[in-house]
Amino acid sequence: MSTPRPTPPRVPAAERGATRIADRVVAKIAARAALEALTRPAPDAAAPHATVTVHHDIARVRVVLELPYPSDLAAQCAAVRRSVARRVEEYAEMAVPEVDVDIEHLHPARPAAGRDRRVR
């Protein structure tokens, strides 16, 4: 008859290891949040792109956007900042002290079909 194996001692979850979320995953969360925050994206604009630097549980985010013009650029950037910070804090449980927004390209609004803007 074999002797029963002793049960290993229970180790608290906090002492077993750590979960690390890759920078590129946080960047994808930020880019998606930026896209969802844009109320009226330009039809031919590229999707937002984000780069992230993570140090411990603090993420610094840079988002690159293409926006329609004319529009309220400041309001759109503010909405992107709020959305990105909230989503990264919620999904990745990281503090986001800053979100830098760069507008890489402005897409001019096209005149409505049937309207000729040329002066005769």
Buried (B, 14 or more C-beta within 10 A) or exposed (E): EEEEEEEEEEEEEEEEEEEEBEBEBBBBBBBBBBBBBBEEBBEEBEEBBBBBEBEEEEBBBBBBBBBBEEBEBEEBBBBBBEBBBEBBEEBBEBEBEEBEBEBEEBBEEEEEEEEEEEEE
